[in-house]
């Protein structure tokens, strides 16, 4: 599965090398687990192409504070995940998940 996320605020943390963290997404842990190994695309606006993205290498669930229970993804940056578009349908809470074999409309 792949995921598209609206992220207008650039809430990213650089880890090591090309590894990054992005978070506080309202998403069930089972879905986050199913996304590991898939691609993640970040968009500033719904109808704009992605400006950043990569392969999801892991996730964690925030344990404290105002974001308690939200998912934080770790990803390996991939330039191929930039300038990718997705259709306007299927978005929910700033997130669009595309299952394997599904066309991104």
Protein Blocks (a to p, Z undefined) as FASTA:
>chain_A
ZZddddfkopacdfehjbccdehiaddfklmmmmgopacdddfbfklccfbdcddfbdcd
dfehjlgoiacddddddfklgoiacdfehiaehiacddehiacZZ
